[in-house]
């Protein structure tokens, strides 16, 4: 069986394996719509600009949360703490009510995961195409850090930072 090849000639499995070597923070993007909390685990999250303060997240085109962001226009980024891997796994699954077993509260009308390492409040600035994903650019209107160390995803597993 022949490996799946991207248009640029890179085998999809080689591409995935190579990118698995890039450590990334484990982030949960959340929003509220009609009083219900929605969440999804996002592996593509980064700062974009300091002035104005912008971040970007990439969401799969089939993401339920992406559809909501087109209408709601606001979201939060919850940077998980090192002991919150179970939340990352729960929010990575398809389905509704991903926060059912997660301790969270509403703050600034957005779901904030309790004891996360950091939290950002964002207004949707722009949504751009990005292959099989859409890139959501958010203007950061609030942020706060906790005392917890962040959870990192590397080589397809969750890791704690070491000093």
Secondary structure, 3 states (H helix, E strand, C coil): CCCCECCCCCEHHHHHHHHCCCCEECEEEEEEECCEEEEEEECCEEEEECCCCEEEEEEECCCHHHHHHHHHCEEEEEECECCCHHHHHHHHCCCCCCCCCCCEEEECCEEEECCCCEEEEEEEEEEEEECCEEEEEEEEEEEEECCCCEEEEECCEEEECCC
